[in-house]
Amino acid sequence: MVRLREFDVDKALDAAMQLFWEKGFEATSLSDLTSKMGIQRPSIYAAFGDKKELFEAALRKYTQSHASYVRARLQNPSVKEAFRSYFEGWVEAEYEGGSNRGCFCINTMVELAPHDEKFEILTREHQMYLSVIFQERIERGIQSGELKANNNAKALAQTLVVSLIGLAVLMKSRPERSFIDNSVTVILSLLE
């Protein structure tokens, strides 16, 4: 007889994602996970596999959610205002949030991608997906006439993604706010 799961898999995965996001893969123990998820090790293994598979499931959940969030944040009719609001809002959240967690995917890129091909691919896929979201938004700005027709939407989108990743990594050290604000101003000037 098959035993029914006695926990909400989605809630458990959310709890694991939050813990991995806060502590990273290496610093998160199975004891941390069982405590945060409210389930025992056999249930973790049965539902998700080993710690690495659980981390992968959490990262995939995050990247899907993050991509939807970015797409929604860029819906402002003005492409320049959409990116300004996105970048400035992201910086504000990082400074005001106090958690210093940064982006789960970028954290994974730094911690695991250099040593694990699977996570190299997963984080690169997310970078490329964000680039496509940015490119689509830039192309709409070109079509509307807000941005110059000679803009290379793909290159501009990729540059904005690289800039965002650089900012996210830099923010881990909590630089002076003016340093970041000045950088965001120059990054956004690429849209002029």
N, C-alpha and C positions, 0 to 999 in steps of 0.2 A: 504494500500500500504506500502510495506517495504521500509524503508529509507536506502539508501546506506551509508556506512561509508565514511566520508569525510577526513579521515586521514590514514596514513600508520601504520597499527597495529604493524608490526615488528619494525619500527623506534620508535614508541611510547614505546614499550616494552624495546627496547635498552636504551632509555632515562631513563625509570624507573629503569632499572637494574643499570645503572651508578649512579643514585642518591641514591638508596638503598645501593649500594656498598660503596659509599662515606660516607653516614650518618648513615646507619643502619636502621632497621625497626622502632624502637620507635622514633628516632629523625627526621624521614621523615614525614612531614605533607601532607595532601591532597593538600593544597595550593602549597607546594613545587612540588608535582607531576604534578598538572595541569600546572604550570609554565614551568617545565622542559619538559613535554611531549607535550606541546602545544595544549592540549585538555581540555575540561571542565569535571567536575565531572560526569554528566550523561553519557558522552561518556566512561569514565573510567569504570563506573559500568556496562554499556551495553557490553563493550568489554572484561572486565577482571573480573568483580565481585568487591568485596570490597577490601580494602587495603591489607588485608592478602592474598587474592587470587592473587592479582597483584604481591605481593612479591613472592609468590610461583612460579608463572609463570616466573618471572625474575630469580629466583634461578635455576629453571629447565633449562632455556635457558643458564645460566652461566655454570652449571655443564656439559651440553652437549658440549658446546664450549670448556671448560677447558679440558675435557677428550680428545677431538680431538687434542687439542694443545699439551698435554702431550705425547700422542701417537706419534705425528709427531716429537716432540723434541727428542724422544728416538730412532730414526731410524738409528743413526750412527752405522756402522757395528761393532764397538767395544762397548761392553756393558759397560765397565768401563768408556770409553770416553763419552758415551751417558749420563750416570748418572752424571759424573763430569760436563759436559757441562750444563745439566739440573739444577743441584743444584747451581753451581756457577753462571749461567746465571740468575737464579731466585734471588739470593742474590744481584747480581749486579743491577738488575732492581729495587729491593726494595730500595737500597741505592741511586741509581742515579735518580729514578723516582720522588722522592720528595713528592708524594701524601700520602704515608703511609696508603694506602687502604688495603694492604694485599690481602688475598684470600677471595672473597665474601662468599664462602661456609664455610670456617673456621670462618669468622666473624659471620656467622649465627649460627654455632655450639656453639660459645661462648655466643652470645646474646640470642638466642631463644631456642635452643635444650634442655637446662636444664628445660625449663618451658612449652614446647609445643611438644607433642608426634609426630605430623606430621613432624616438622622440625628436631626432633631427628632422625626419620627414613630417611628423605631425605638426611641429612648430612652423616649419617652412610652409606647409599647406595653409596654415592659418594666416601667415604673413601674406601669402598670395591671395587668399580669399579677401582679406582686408584691402589689399591693393585693387582688387576687382570692384569692391564696393566704392572705394574712393574714386576709381577711374569712371565708373558709371555716373557718379555725382558730378565729376568734373566735365564729363561729356555733355550732361544736361546743361551745365553752366555755359559751355561753348555754344550749344544749340540755341539757348535762350539769348545769346549775345552778351551775357554778363562777363564772360571770359573771352579773351582774344581767340580768334579762330586758328591762329598759328600755334597754339599751345599743344604740346605733345601730352595728351591726357594720360597715357600709360606711364610715361617717364615721370610726370608730375605726381601721379598717384603713388608710384613706387618711392619717390623721394619723400613724400609725406609719411609713408609707412616707416621708412628708415629713420626719419626724424622722430616719429612717435616712439619707436623702440629705443632710440638713443636717449630720449627724455626719460622714458620709464626706467631705464637702467641707472641713469644719473640721479634720478629722484631718490633712489635707495640711500644715497649719502646725504640727503636733505640739504642741498645747496641753498645759498641765499635766494630768496624769492625773486629778487630783481634779476638774478642771473637767468632763471628759467623764464620769467616774463619777457625779458629782452630776446631770448632765443625764440620763444613762441611768436613774437612780433616779426622777427626775420623769417621764420618758417612760413608764416601766413602771407608774407609779402610775395612769396612765390606765386600766389594766386592773382597778383595784380596784373 
